[in-house]
Amino acid sequence: MKQKEIDRWAKARTKGMLMYVLLTGIVSYGIPMFAVMTFLFHHSKLSVVQSAALWLAAGAFYGIATWLVQEHRYRKATDVPQV
């Protein structure tokens, strides 16, 4: 991790995991993927509600996964002890 990445992550992590998952996972990933996959590549097997639930859950999973990866990289780069 470069210093610029360390500084950016140090700032992002002060807002907490919940806010990160909501903004990065659900708002920045889940909602756009829902819109694209539902309205541009419509699958007749899923209703709009099912598609929304699927992509919001996928967004939350994406947010949690990226949080954990970034935390691991940050702690490795800065030698911050595990809490």
mmCIF file of the N, C-alpha and C atoms, coordinates in Angstrom:
data_MODEL
# 
_entry.id   MODEL 
# 
loop_
_atom_site.group_PDB 
_atom_site.id 
_atom_site.type_symbol 
_atom_site.label_atom_id 
_atom_site.label_alt_id 
_atom_site.label_comp_id 
_atom_site.label_asym_id 
_atom_site.label_entity_id 
_atom_site.label_seq_id 
_atom_site.pdbx_PDB_ins_code 
_atom_site.Cartn_x 
_atom_site.Cartn_y 
_atom_site.Cartn_z 
_atom_site.occupancy 
_atom_site.B_iso_or_equiv 
_atom_site.pdbx_formal_charge 
_atom_site.auth_seq_id 
_atom_site.auth_comp_id 
_atom_site.auth_asym_id 
_atom_site.auth_atom_id 
_atom_site.pdbx_PDB_model_num 
ATOM 1   N N  . MET A 1 1  ? 0.845   -1.169  0.000   1.00 0.00 ? 1  MET A N  1 
ATOM 2   C CA . MET A 1 1  ? 0.000   0.000   0.000   1.00 0.00 ? 1  MET A CA 1 
ATOM 3   C C  . MET A 1 1  ? 0.890   1.232   0.000   1.00 0.00 ? 1  MET A C  1 
ATOM 4   N N  . LYS A 1 2  ? 0.638   2.135   -0.913  1.00 0.00 ? 2  LYS A N  1 
ATOM 5   C CA . LYS A 1 2  ? 1.405   3.376   -0.974  1.00 0.00 ? 2  LYS A CA 1 
ATOM 6   C C  . LYS A 1 2  ? 0.858   4.369   0.046   1.00 0.00 ? 2  LYS A C  1 
ATOM 7   N N  . GLN A 1 3  ? 1.654   5.387   0.329   1.00 0.00 ? 3  GLN A N  1 
ATOM 8   C CA . GLN A 1 3  ? 1.268   6.362   1.350   1.00 0.00 ? 3  GLN A CA 1 
ATOM 9   C C  . GLN A 1 3  ? -0.057  7.046   1.021   1.00 0.00 ? 3  GLN A C  1 
ATOM 10  N N  . LYS A 1 4  ? -0.278  7.336   -0.236  1.00 0.00 ? 4  LYS A N  1 
ATOM 11  C CA . LYS A 1 4  ? -1.535  7.975   -0.636  1.00 0.00 ? 4  LYS A CA 1 
ATOM 12  C C  . LYS A 1 4  ? -2.727  7.073   -0.324  1.00 0.00 ? 4  LYS A C  1 
ATOM 13  N N  . GLU A 1 5  ? -2.575  5.767   -0.588  1.00 0.00 ? 5  GLU A N  1 
ATOM 14  C CA . GLU A 1 5  ? -3.632  4.802   -0.278  1.00 0.00 ? 5  GLU A CA 1 
ATOM 15  C C  . GLU A 1 5  ? -3.840  4.693   1.232   1.00 0.00 ? 5  GLU A C  1 
ATOM 16  N N  . ILE A 1 6  ? -2.744  4.696   1.971   1.00 0.00 ? 6  ILE A N  1 
ATOM 17  C CA . ILE A 1 6  ? -2.825  4.612   3.434   1.00 0.00 ? 6  ILE A CA 1 
ATOM 18  C C  . ILE A 1 6  ? -3.591  5.806   3.985   1.00 0.00 ? 6  ILE A C  1 
ATOM 19  N N  . ASP A 1 7  ? -3.259  6.986   3.509   1.00 0.00 ? 7  ASP A N  1 
ATOM 20  C CA . ASP A 1 7  ? -3.937  8.197   3.975   1.00 0.00 ? 7  ASP A CA 1 
ATOM 21  C C  . ASP A 1 7  ? -5.421  8.175   3.621   1.00 0.00 ? 7  ASP A C  1 
ATOM 22  N N  . ARG A 1 8  ? -5.742  7.751   2.411   1.00 0.00 ? 8  ARG A N  1 
ATOM 23  C CA . ARG A 1 8  ? -7.134  7.692   1.965   1.00 0.00 ? 8  ARG A CA 1 
ATOM 24  C C  . ARG A 1 8  ? -7.926  6.682   2.802   1.00 0.00 ? 8  ARG A C  1 
ATOM 25  N N  . TRP A 1 9  ? -7.309  5.517   3.074   1.00 0.00 ? 9  TRP A N  1 
ATOM 26  C CA . TRP A 1 9  ? -8.017  4.517   3.860   1.00 0.00 ? 9  TRP A CA 1 
ATOM 27  C C  . TRP A 1 9  ? -8.145  4.945   5.315   1.00 0.00 ? 9  TRP A C  1 
ATOM 28  N N  . ALA A 1 10 ? -7.124  5.597   5.856   1.00 0.00 ? 10 ALA A N  1 
ATOM 29  C CA . ALA A 1 10 ? -7.195  6.078   7.243   1.00 0.00 ? 10 ALA A CA 1 
ATOM 30  C C  . ALA A 1 10 ? -8.379  7.033   7.402   1.00 0.00 ? 10 ALA A C  1 
ATOM 31  N N  . LYS A 1 11 ? -8.604  7.862   6.401   1.00 0.00 ? 11 LYS A N  1 
ATOM 32  C CA . LYS A 1 11 ? -9.742  8.795   6.440   1.00 0.00 ? 11 LYS A CA 1 
ATOM 33  C C  . LYS A 1 11 ? -11.060 8.040   6.291   1.00 0.00 ? 11 LYS A C  1 
ATOM 34  N N  . ALA A 1 12 ? -11.126 7.099   5.373   1.00 0.00 ? 12 ALA A N  1 
ATOM 35  C CA . ALA A 1 12 ? -12.361 6.350   5.130   1.00 0.00 ? 12 ALA A CA 1 
ATOM 36  C C  . ALA A 1 12 ? -12.754 5.510   6.330   1.00 0.00 ? 12 ALA A C  1 
ATOM 37  N N  . ARG A 1 13 ? -11.790 4.915   7.002   1.00 0.00 ? 13 ARG A N  1 
ATOM 38  C CA . ARG A 1 13 ? -12.107 4.014   8.110   1.00 0.00 ? 13 ARG A CA 1 
ATOM 39  C C  . ARG A 1 13 ? -12.592 4.752   9.351   1.00 0.00 ? 13 ARG A C  1 
ATOM 40  N N  . THR A 1 14 ? -12.341 6.059   9.448   1.00 0.00 ? 14 THR A N  1 
ATOM 41  C CA . THR A 1 14 ? -12.840 6.824   10.594  1.00 0.00 ? 14 THR A CA 1 
ATOM 42  C C  . THR A 1 14 ? -14.360 6.917   10.577  1.00 0.00 ? 14 THR A C  1 
ATOM 43  N N  . LYS A 1 15 ? -14.973 6.769   9.394   1.00 0.00 ? 15 LYS A N  1 
ATOM 44  C CA . LYS A 1 15 ? -16.436 6.839   9.284   1.00 0.00 ? 15 LYS A CA 1 
ATOM 45  C C  . LYS A 1 15 ? -17.106 5.545   9.716   1.00 0.00 ? 15 LYS A C  1 
ATOM 46  N N  . GLY A 1 16 ? -16.332 4.481   9.796   1.00 0.00 ? 16 GLY A N  1 
ATOM 47  C CA . GLY A 1 16 ? -16.858 3.204   10.264  1.00 0.00 ? 16 GLY A CA 1 
ATOM 48  C C  . GLY A 1 16 ? -17.264 2.265   9.147   1.00 0.00 ? 16 GLY A C  1 
ATOM 49  N N  . MET A 1 17 ? -17.343 1.005   9.525   1.00 0.00 ? 17 MET A N  1 
ATOM 50  C CA . MET A 1 17 ? -17.647 -0.042  8.557   1.00 0.00 ? 17 MET A CA 1 
ATOM 51  C C  . MET A 1 17 ? -19.066 0.086   8.001   1.00 0.00 ? 17 MET A C  1 
ATOM 52  N N  . LEU A 1 18 ? -20.031 0.385   8.847   1.00 0.00 ? 18 LEU A N  1 
ATOM 53  C CA . LEU A 1 18 ? -21.409 0.486   8.390   1.00 0.00 ? 18 LEU A CA 1 
ATOM 54  C C  . LEU A 1 18 ? -21.566 1.546   7.301   1.00 0.00 ? 18 LEU A C  1 
ATOM 55  N N  . MET A 1 19 ? -21.005 2.712   7.528   1.00 0.00 ? 19 MET A N  1 
ATOM 56  C CA . MET A 1 19 ? -21.102 3.788   6.539   1.00 0.00 ? 19 MET A CA 1 
ATOM 57  C C  . MET A 1 19 ? -20.367 3.400   5.260   1.00 0.00 ? 19 MET A C  1 
ATOM 58  N N  . TYR A 1 20 ? -19.236 2.737   5.383   1.00 0.00 ? 20 TYR A N  1 
ATOM 59  C CA . TYR A 1 20 ? -18.483 2.293   4.208   1.00 0.00 ? 20 TYR A CA 1 
ATOM 60  C C  . TYR A 1 20 ? -19.297 1.289   3.397   1.00 0.00 ? 20 TYR A C  1 
ATOM 61  N N  . VAL A 1 21 ? -19.896 0.324   4.081   1.00 0.00 ? 21 VAL A N  1 
ATOM 62  C CA . VAL A 1 21 ? -20.691 -0.692  3.385   1.00 0.00 ? 21 VAL A CA 1 
ATOM 63  C C  . VAL A 1 21 ? -21.900 -0.042  2.713   1.00 0.00 ? 21 VAL A C  1 
ATOM 64  N N  . LEU A 1 22 ? -22.553 0.881   3.400   1.00 0.00 ? 22 LEU A N  1 
ATOM 65  C CA . LEU A 1 22 ? -23.705 1.556   2.804   1.00 0.00 ? 22 LEU A CA 1 
ATOM 66  C C  . LEU A 1 22 ? -23.317 2.360   1.568   1.00 0.00 ? 22 LEU A C  1 
ATOM 67  N N  . LEU A 1 23 ? -22.263 3.161   1.673   1.00 0.00 ? 23 LEU A N  1 
ATOM 68  C CA . LEU A 1 23 ? -21.890 4.030   0.561   1.00 0.00 ? 23 LEU A CA 1 
ATOM 69  C C  . LEU A 1 23 ? -21.168 3.300   -0.560  1.00 0.00 ? 23 LEU A C  1 
ATOM 70  N N  . THR A 1 24 ? -20.154 2.542   -0.216  1.00 0.00 ? 24 THR A N  1 
ATOM 71  C CA . THR A 1 24 ? -19.354 1.874   -1.236  1.00 0.00 ? 24 THR A CA 1 
ATOM 72  C C  . THR A 1 24 ? -20.036 0.621   -1.767  1.00 0.00 ? 24 THR A C  1 
ATOM 73  N N  . GLY A 1 25 ? -20.589 -0.165  -0.875  1.00 0.00 ? 25 GLY A N  1 
ATOM 74  C CA . GLY A 1 25 ? -21.192 -1.419  -1.297  1.00 0.00 ? 25 GLY A CA 1 
ATOM 75  C C  . GLY A 1 25 ? -22.561 -1.263  -1.905  1.00 0.00 ? 25 GLY A C  1 
ATOM 76  N N  . ILE A 1 26 ? -23.465 -0.650  -1.163  1.00 0.00 ? 26 ILE A N  1 
ATOM 77  C CA . ILE A 1 26 ? -24.853 -0.603  -1.613  1.00 0.00 ? 26 ILE A CA 1 
ATOM 78  C C  . ILE A 1 26 ? -25.096 0.543   -2.597  1.00 0.00 ? 26 ILE A C  1 
ATOM 79  N N  . VAL A 1 27 ? -24.695 1.757   -2.240  1.00 0.00 ? 27 VAL A N  1 
ATOM 80  C CA . VAL A 1 27 ? -24.977 2.900   -3.108  1.00 0.00 ? 27 VAL A CA 1 
ATOM 81  C C  . VAL A 1 27 ? -24.108 2.902   -4.366  1.00 0.00 ? 27 VAL A C  1 
ATOM 82  N N  . SER A 1 28 ? -22.830 2.630   -4.214  1.00 0.00 ? 28 SER A N  1 
ATOM 83  C CA . SER A 1 28 ? -21.929 2.714   -5.369  1.00 0.00 ? 28 SER A CA 1 
ATOM 84  C C  . SER A 1 28 ? -21.857 1.440   -6.195  1.00 0.00 ? 28 SER A C  1 
ATOM 85  N N  . TYR A 1 29 ? -22.243 0.304   -5.641  1.00 0.00 ? 29 TYR A N  1 
ATOM 86  C CA . TYR A 1 29 ? -22.184 -0.952  -6.385  1.00 0.00 ? 29 TYR A CA 1 
ATOM 87  C C  . TYR A 1 29 ? -23.562 -1.589  -6.563  1.00 0.00 ? 29 TYR A C  1 
ATOM 88  N N  . GLY A 1 30 ? -24.271 -1.808  -5.477  1.00 0.00 ? 30 GLY A N  1 
ATOM 89  C CA . GLY A 1 30 ? -25.534 -2.531  -5.527  1.00 0.00 ? 30 GLY A CA 1 
ATOM 90  C C  . GLY A 1 30 ? -26.613 -1.848  -6.350  1.00 0.00 ? 30 GLY A C  1 
ATOM 91  N N  . ILE A 1 31 ? -26.836 -0.563  -6.119  1.00 0.00 ? 31 ILE A N  1 
ATOM 92  C CA . ILE A 1 31 ? -27.890 0.153   -6.838  1.00 0.00 ? 31 ILE A CA 1 
ATOM 93  C C  . ILE A 1 31 ? -27.576 0.290   -8.329  1.00 0.00 ? 31 ILE A C  1 
ATOM 94  N N  . PRO A 1 32 ? -26.349 0.692   -8.723  1.00 0.00 ? 32 PRO A N  1 
ATOM 95  C CA . PRO A 1 32 ? -26.065 0.740   -10.166 1.00 0.00 ? 32 PRO A CA 1 
ATOM 96  C C  . PRO A 1 32 ? -26.178 -0.632  -10.839 1.00 0.00 ? 32 PRO A C  1 
ATOM 97  N N  . MET A 1 33 ? -25.709 -1.682  -10.168 1.00 0.00 ? 33 MET A N  1 
ATOM 98  C CA . MET A 1 33 ? -25.815 -3.016  -10.755 1.00 0.00 ? 33 MET A CA 1 
ATOM 99  C C  . MET A 1 33 ? -27.279 -3.438  -10.871 1.00 0.00 ? 33 MET A C  1 
ATOM 100 N N  . PHE A 1 34 ? -28.087 -3.091  -9.892  1.00 0.00 ? 34 PHE A N  1 
ATOM 101 C CA . PHE A 1 34 ? -29.523 -3.380  -9.967  1.00 0.00 ? 34 PHE A CA 1 
ATOM 102 C C  . PHE A 1 34 ? -30.135 -2.704  -11.187 1.00 0.00 ? 34 PHE A C  1 
ATOM 103 N N  . ALA A 1 35 ? -29.827 -1.424  -11.365 1.00 0.00 ? 35 ALA A N  1 
ATOM 104 C CA . ALA A 1 35 ? -30.399 -0.686  -12.492 1.00 0.00 ? 35 ALA A CA 1 
ATOM 105 C C  . ALA A 1 35 ? -29.960 -1.275  -13.831 1.00 0.00 ? 35 ALA A C  1 
ATOM 106 N N  . VAL A 1 36 ? -28.688 -1.545  -13.971 1.00 0.00 ? 36 VAL A N  1 
ATOM 107 C CA . VAL A 1 36 ? -28.172 -2.085  -15.232 1.00 0.00 ? 36 VAL A CA 1 
ATOM 108 C C  . VAL A 1 36 ? -28.719 -3.480  -15.495 1.00 0.00 ? 36 VAL A C  1 
ATOM 109 N N  . MET A 1 37 ? -28.616 -4.344  -14.522 1.00 0.00 ? 37 MET A N  1 
ATOM 110 C CA . MET A 1 37 ? -28.999 -5.743  -14.736 1.00 0.00 ? 37 MET A CA 1 
ATOM 111 C C  . MET A 1 37 ? -30.516 -5.932  -14.802 1.00 0.00 ? 37 MET A C  1 
ATOM 112 N N  . THR A 1 38 ? -31.282 -5.028  -14.223 1.00 0.00 ? 38 THR A N  1 
ATOM 113 C CA . THR A 1 38 ? -32.730 -5.171  -14.245 1.00 0.00 ? 38 THR A CA 1 
ATOM 114 C C  . THR A 1 38 ? -33.345 -4.513  -15.478 1.00 0.00 ? 38 THR A C  1 
ATOM 115 N N  . PHE A 1 39 ? -32.870 -3.331  -15.817 1.00 0.00 ? 39 PHE A N  1 
ATOM 116 C CA . PHE A 1 39 ? -33.530 -2.577  -16.872 1.00 0.00 ? 39 PHE A CA 1 
ATOM 117 C C  . PHE A 1 39 ? -32.819 -2.659  -18.226 1.00 0.00 ? 39 PHE A C  1 
ATOM 118 N N  . LEU A 1 40 ? -31.532 -2.928  -18.240 1.00 0.00 ? 40 LEU A N  1 
ATOM 119 C CA . LEU A 1 40 ? -30.833 -3.081  -19.514 1.00 0.00 ? 40 LEU A CA 1 
ATOM 120 C C  . LEU A 1 40 ? -30.711 -4.533  -19.938 1.00 0.00 ? 40 LEU A C  1 
ATOM 121 N N  . PHE A 1 41 ? -30.503 -5.423  -18.985 1.00 0.00 ? 41 PHE A N  1 
ATOM 122 C CA . PHE A 1 41 ? -30.376 -6.857  -19.255 1.00 0.00 ? 41 PHE A CA 1 
ATOM 123 C C  . PHE A 1 41 ? -31.432 -7.607  -18.462 1.00 0.00 ? 41 PHE A C  1 
ATOM 124 N N  . HIS A 1 42 ? -32.676 -7.348  -18.750 1.00 0.00 ? 42 HIS A N  1 
ATOM 125 C CA . HIS A 1 42 ? -33.784 -7.906  -17.976 1.00 0.00 ? 42 HIS A CA 1 
ATOM 126 C C  . HIS A 1 42 ? -33.838 -9.430  -18.090 1.00 0.00 ? 42 HIS A C  1 
ATOM 127 N N  . HIS A 1 43 ? -33.970 -10.077 -16.932 1.00 0.00 ? 43 HIS A N  1 
ATOM 128 C CA . HIS A 1 43 ? -34.123 -11.531 -16.869 1.00 0.00 ? 43 HIS A CA 1 
ATOM 129 C C  . HIS A 1 43 ? -35.561 -11.831 -16.454 1.00 0.00 ? 43 HIS A C  1 
ATOM 130 N N  . SER A 1 44 ? -36.271 -12.551 -17.270 1.00 0.00 ? 44 SER A N  1 
ATOM 131 C CA . SER A 1 44 ? -37.683 -12.799 -16.995 1.00 0.00 ? 44 SER A CA 1 
ATOM 132 C C  . SER A 1 44 ? -37.907 -13.693 -15.771 1.00 0.00 ? 44 SER A C  1 
ATOM 133 N N  . LYS A 1 45 ? -36.883 -14.362 -15.297 1.00 0.00 ? 45 LYS A N  1 
ATOM 134 C CA . LYS A 1 45 ? -37.039 -15.251 -14.144 1.00 0.00 ? 45 LYS A CA 1 
ATOM 135 C C  . LYS A 1 45 ? -37.104 -14.492 -12.817 1.00 0.00 ? 45 LYS A C  1 
ATOM 136 N N  . LEU A 1 46 ? -36.607 -13.262 -12.790 1.00 0.00 ? 46 LEU A N  1 
ATOM 137 C CA . LEU A 1 46 ? -36.611 -12.475 -11.562 1.00 0.00 ? 46 LEU A CA 1 
ATOM 138 C C  . LEU A 1 46 ? -37.539 -11.278 -11.695 1.00 0.00 ? 46 LEU A C  1 
ATOM 139 N N  . SER A 1 47 ? -38.316 -11.023 -10.636 1.00 0.00 ? 47 SER A N  1 
ATOM 140 C CA . SER A 1 47 ? -39.122 -9.803  -10.615 1.00 0.00 ? 47 SER A CA 1 
ATOM 141 C C  . SER A 1 47 ? -38.208 -8.633  -10.244 1.00 0.00 ? 47 SER A C  1 
ATOM 142 N N  . VAL A 1 48 ? -38.720 -7.441  -10.362 1.00 0.00 ? 48 VAL A N  1 
ATOM 143 C CA . VAL A 1 48 ? -37.944 -6.250  -10.004 1.00 0.00 ? 48 VAL A CA 1 
ATOM 144 C C  . VAL A 1 48 ? -37.594 -6.280  -8.518  1.00 0.00 ? 48 VAL A C  1 
ATOM 145 N N  . VAL A 1 49 ? -38.526 -6.704  -7.689  1.00 0.00 ? 49 VAL A N  1 
ATOM 146 C CA . VAL A 1 49 ? -38.279 -6.774  -6.238  1.00 0.00 ? 49 VAL A CA 1 
ATOM 147 C C  . VAL A 1 49 ? -37.201 -7.813  -5.925  1.00 0.00 ? 49 VAL A C  1 
ATOM 148 N N  . GLN A 1 50 ? -37.265 -8.966  -6.570  1.00 0.00 ? 50 GLN A N  1 
ATOM 149 C CA . GLN A 1 50 ? -36.254 -9.992  -6.359  1.00 0.00 ? 50 GLN A CA 1 
ATOM 150 C C  . GLN A 1 50 ? -34.883 -9.513  -6.824  1.00 0.00 ? 50 GLN A C  1 
ATOM 151 N N  . SER A 1 51 ? -34.860 -8.831  -7.958  1.00 0.00 ? 51 SER A N  1 
ATOM 152 C CA . SER A 1 51 ? -33.600 -8.303  -8.477  1.00 0.00 ? 51 SER A CA 1 
ATOM 153 C C  . SER A 1 51 ? -33.020 -7.252  -7.530  1.00 0.00 ? 51 SER A C  1 
ATOM 154 N N  . ALA A 1 52 ? -33.895 -6.397  -6.987  1.00 0.00 ? 52 ALA A N  1 
ATOM 155 C CA . ALA A 1 52 ? -33.435 -5.377  -6.035  1.00 0.00 ? 52 ALA A CA 1 
ATOM 156 C C  . ALA A 1 52 ? -32.835 -6.031  -4.798  1.00 0.00 ? 52 ALA A C  1 
ATOM 157 N N  . ALA A 1 53 ? -33.512 -7.028  -4.271  1.00 0.00 ? 53 ALA A N  1 
ATOM 158 C CA . ALA A 1 53 ? -33.008 -7.728  -3.082  1.00 0.00 ? 53 ALA A CA 1 
ATOM 159 C C  . ALA A 1 53 ? -31.671 -8.395  -3.377  1.00 0.00 ? 53 ALA A C  1 
ATOM 160 N N  . LEU A 1 54 ? -31.574 -9.027  -4.533  1.00 0.00 ? 54 LEU A N  1 
ATOM 161 C CA . LEU A 1 54 ? -30.340 -9.697  -4.926  1.00 0.00 ? 54 LEU A CA 1 
ATOM 162 C C  . LEU A 1 54 ? -29.172 -8.717  -5.010  1.00 0.00 ? 54 LEU A C  1 
ATOM 163 N N  . TRP A 1 55 ? -29.372 -7.604  -5.713  1.00 0.00 ? 55 TRP A N  1 
ATOM 164 C CA . TRP A 1 55 ? -28.261 -6.667  -5.929  1.00 0.00 ? 55 TRP A CA 1 
ATOM 165 C C  . TRP A 1 55 ? -27.937 -5.847  -4.689  1.00 0.00 ? 55 TRP A C  1 
ATOM 166 N N  . LEU A 1 56 ? -28.907 -5.579  -3.832  1.00 0.00 ? 56 LEU A N  1 
ATOM 167 C CA . LEU A 1 56 ? -28.589 -4.895  -2.577  1.00 0.00 ? 56 LEU A CA 1 
ATOM 168 C C  . LEU A 1 56 ? -27.788 -5.806  -1.662  1.00 0.00 ? 56 LEU A C  1 
ATOM 169 N N  . ALA A 1 57 ? -28.148 -7.088  -1.636  1.00 0.00 ? 57 ALA A N  1 
ATOM 170 C CA . ALA A 1 57 ? -27.373 -8.057  -0.845  1.00 0.00 ? 57 ALA A CA 1 
ATOM 171 C C  . ALA A 1 57 ? -25.963 -8.209  -1.430  1.00 0.00 ? 57 ALA A C  1 
ATOM 172 N N  . ALA A 1 58 ? -25.869 -8.260  -2.752  1.00 0.00 ? 58 ALA A N  1 
ATOM 173 C CA . ALA A 1 58 ? -24.550 -8.359  -3.399  1.00 0.00 ? 58 ALA A CA 1 
ATOM 174 C C  . ALA A 1 58 ? -23.714 -7.117  -3.098  1.00 0.00 ? 58 ALA A C  1 
ATOM 175 N N  . GLY A 1 59 ? -24.344 -5.956  -3.090  1.00 0.00 ? 59 GLY A N  1 
ATOM 176 C CA . GLY A 1 59 ? -23.637 -4.725  -2.759  1.00 0.00 ? 59 GLY A CA 1 
ATOM 177 C C  . GLY A 1 59 ? -23.124 -4.730  -1.331  1.00 0.00 ? 59 GLY A C  1 
ATOM 178 N N  . ALA A 1 60 ? -23.954 -5.214  -0.413  1.00 0.00 ? 60 ALA A N  1 
ATOM 179 C CA . ALA A 1 60 ? -23.521 -5.304  0.986   1.00 0.00 ? 60 ALA A CA 1 
ATOM 180 C C  . ALA A 1 60 ? -22.350 -6.267  1.120   1.00 0.00 ? 60 ALA A C  1 
ATOM 181 N N  . PHE A 1 61 ? -22.430 -7.403  0.448   1.00 0.00 ? 61 PHE A N  1 
ATOM 182 C CA . PHE A 1 61 ? -21.338 -8.372  0.468   1.00 0.00 ? 61 PHE A CA 1 
ATOM 183 C C  . PHE A 1 61 ? -20.065 -7.754  -0.110  1.00 0.00 ? 61 PHE A C  1 
ATOM 184 N N  . TYR A 1 62 ? -20.197 -7.045  -1.216  1.00 0.00 ? 62 TYR A N  1 
ATOM 185 C CA . TYR A 1 62 ? -19.054 -6.377  -1.842  1.00 0.00 ? 62 TYR A CA 1 
ATOM 186 C C  . TYR A 1 62 ? -18.438 -5.354  -0.880  1.00 0.00 ? 62 TYR A C  1 
ATOM 187 N N  . GLY A 1 63 ? -19.269 -4.577  -0.216  1.00 0.00 ? 63 GLY A N  1 
ATOM 188 C CA . GLY A 1 63 ? -18.776 -3.581  0.729   1.00 0.00 ? 63 GLY A CA 1 
ATOM 189 C C  . GLY A 1 63 ? -18.036 -4.210  1.896   1.00 0.00 ? 63 GLY A C  1 
ATOM 190 N N  . ILE A 1 64 ? -18.588 -5.282  2.441   1.00 0.00 ? 64 ILE A N  1 
ATOM 191 C CA . ILE A 1 64 ? -17.939 -5.973  3.558   1.00 0.00 ? 64 ILE A CA 1 
ATOM 192 C C  . ILE A 1 64 ? -16.615 -6.580  3.106   1.00 0.00 ? 64 ILE A C  1 
ATOM 193 N N  . ALA A 1 65 ? -16.621 -7.215  1.944   1.00 0.00 ? 65 ALA A N  1 
ATOM 194 C CA . ALA A 1 65 ? -15.398 -7.848  1.439   1.00 0.00 ? 65 ALA A CA 1 
ATOM 195 C C  . ALA A 1 65 ? -14.301 -6.817  1.187   1.00 0.00 ? 65 ALA A C  1 
ATOM 196 N N  . THR A 1 66 ? -14.648 -5.704  0.556   1.00 0.00 ? 66 THR A N  1 
ATOM 197 C CA . THR A 1 66 ? -13.615 -4.690  0.294   1.00 0.00 ? 66 THR A CA 1 
ATOM 198 C C  . THR A 1 66 ? -13.136 -4.035  1.584   1.00 0.00 ? 66 THR A C  1 
ATOM 199 N N  . TRP A 1 67 ? -14.035 -3.868  2.561   1.00 0.00 ? 67 TRP A N  1 
ATOM 200 C CA . TRP A 1 67 ? -13.620 -3.331  3.862   1.00 0.00 ? 67 TRP A CA 1 
ATOM 201 C C  . TRP A 1 67 ? -12.578 -4.245  4.498   1.00 0.00 ? 67 TRP A C  1 
ATOM 202 N N  . LEU A 1 68 ? -12.859 -5.541  4.524   1.00 0.00 ? 68 LEU A N  1 
ATOM 203 C CA . LEU A 1 68 ? -11.943 -6.491  5.149   1.00 0.00 ? 68 LEU A CA 1 
ATOM 204 C C  . LEU A 1 68 ? -10.599 -6.543  4.432   1.00 0.00 ? 68 LEU A C  1 
ATOM 205 N N  . VAL A 1 69 ? -10.609 -6.506  3.119   1.00 0.00 ? 69 VAL A N  1 
ATOM 206 C CA . VAL A 1 69 ? -9.358  -6.514  2.349   1.00 0.00 ? 69 VAL A CA 1 
ATOM 207 C C  . VAL A 1 69 ? -8.566  -5.241  2.617   1.00 0.00 ? 69 VAL A C  1 
ATOM 208 N N  . GLN A 1 70 ? -9.226  -4.100  2.593   1.00 0.00 ? 70 GLN A N  1 
ATOM 209 C CA . GLN A 1 70 ? -8.533  -2.830  2.833   1.00 0.00 ? 70 GLN A CA 1 
ATOM 210 C C  . GLN A 1 70 ? -7.991  -2.747  4.261   1.00 0.00 ? 70 GLN A C  1 
ATOM 211 N N  . GLU A 1 71 ? -8.756  -3.234  5.225   1.00 0.00 ? 71 GLU A N  1 
ATOM 212 C CA . GLU A 1 71 ? -8.286  -3.246  6.608   1.00 0.00 ? 71 GLU A CA 1 
ATOM 213 C C  . GLU A 1 71 ? -7.036  -4.107  6.750   1.00 0.00 ? 71 GLU A C  1 
ATOM 214 N N  . HIS A 1 72 ? -7.063  -5.271  6.120   1.00 0.00 ? 72 HIS A N  1 
ATOM 215 C CA . HIS A 1 72 ? -5.902  -6.158  6.162   1.00 0.00 ? 72 HIS A CA 1 
ATOM 216 C C  . HIS A 1 72 ? -4.676  -5.472  5.552   1.00 0.00 ? 72 HIS A C  1 
ATOM 217 N N  . ARG A 1 73 ? -4.857  -4.874  4.396   1.00 0.00 ? 73 ARG A N  1 
ATOM 218 C CA . ARG A 1 73 ? -3.747  -4.187  3.731   1.00 0.00 ? 73 ARG A CA 1 
ATOM 219 C C  . ARG A 1 73 ? -3.246  -3.009  4.575   1.00 0.00 ? 73 ARG A C  1 
ATOM 220 N N  . TYR A 1 74 ? -4.164  -2.255  5.177   1.00 0.00 ? 74 TYR A N  1 
ATOM 221 C CA . TYR A 1 74 ? -3.805  -1.102  5.999   1.00 0.00 ? 74 TYR A CA 1 
ATOM 222 C C  . TYR A 1 74 ? -3.018  -1.534  7.232   1.00 0.00 ? 74 TYR A C  1 
ATOM 223 N N  . ARG A 1 75 ? -3.518  -2.550  7.910   1.00 0.00 ? 75 ARG A N  1 
ATOM 224 C CA . ARG A 1 75 ? -2.826  -3.020  9.118   1.00 0.00 ? 75 ARG A CA 1 
ATOM 225 C C  . ARG A 1 75 ? -1.458  -3.598  8.810   1.00 0.00 ? 75 ARG A C  1 
ATOM 226 N N  . LYS A 1 76 ? -1.358  -4.273  7.678   1.00 0.00 ? 76 LYS A N  1 
ATOM 227 C CA . LYS A 1 76 ? -0.066  -4.820  7.268   1.00 0.00 ? 76 LYS A CA 1 
ATOM 228 C C  . LYS A 1 76 ? 0.916   -3.693  6.941   1.00 0.00 ? 76 LYS A C  1 
ATOM 229 N N  . ALA A 1 77 ? 0.428   -2.635  6.306   1.00 0.00 ? 77 ALA A N  1 
ATOM 230 C CA . ALA A 1 77 ? 1.301   -1.521  5.908   1.00 0.00 ? 77 ALA A CA 1 
ATOM 231 C C  . ALA A 1 77 ? 1.690   -0.626  7.072   1.00 0.00 ? 77 ALA A C  1 
ATOM 232 N N  . THR A 1 78 ? 0.831   -0.545  8.104   1.00 0.00 ? 78 THR A N  1 
ATOM 233 C CA . THR A 1 78 ? 1.096   0.379   9.207   1.00 0.00 ? 78 THR A CA 1 
ATOM 234 C C  . THR A 1 78 ? 1.405   -0.305  10.525  1.00 0.00 ? 78 THR A C  1 
ATOM 235 N N  . ASP A 1 79 ? 1.335   -1.619  10.559  1.00 0.00 ? 79 ASP A N  1 
ATOM 236 C CA . ASP A 1 79 ? 1.572   -2.390  11.783  1.00 0.00 ? 79 ASP A CA 1 
ATOM 237 C C  . ASP A 1 79 ? 0.597   -2.001  12.900  1.00 0.00 ? 79 ASP A C  1 
ATOM 238 N N  . VAL A 1 80 ? -0.652  -1.696  12.527  1.00 0.00 ? 80 VAL A N  1 
ATOM 239 C CA . VAL A 1 80 ? -1.692  -1.413  13.510  1.00 0.00 ? 80 VAL A CA 1 
ATOM 240 C C  . VAL A 1 80 ? -2.137  -2.742  14.089  1.00 0.00 ? 80 VAL A C  1 
ATOM 241 N N  . PRO A 1 81 ? -2.189  -2.882  15.423  1.00 0.00 ? 81 PRO A N  1 
ATOM 242 C CA . PRO A 1 81 ? -2.577  -4.163  16.018  1.00 0.00 ? 81 PRO A CA 1 
ATOM 243 C C  . PRO A 1 81 ? -4.030  -4.506  15.737  1.00 0.00 ? 81 PRO A C  1 
ATOM 244 N N  . GLN A 1 82 ? -4.320  -5.799  15.693  1.00 0.00 ? 82 GLN A N  1 
ATOM 245 C CA . GLN A 1 82 ? -5.675  -6.303  15.490  1.00 0.00 ? 82 GLN A CA 1 
ATOM 246 C C  . GLN A 1 82 ? -6.509  -5.975  16.722  1.00 0.00 ? 82 GLN A C  1 
ATOM 247 N N  . VAL A 1 83 ? -7.726  -5.486  16.522  1.00 0.00 ? 83 VAL A N  1 
ATOM 248 C CA . VAL A 1 83 ? -8.611  -5.137  17.647  1.00 0.00 ? 83 VAL A CA 1 
ATOM 249 C C  . VAL A 1 83 ? -9.459  -6.295  18.021  1.00 0.00 ? 83 VAL A C  1 
# 
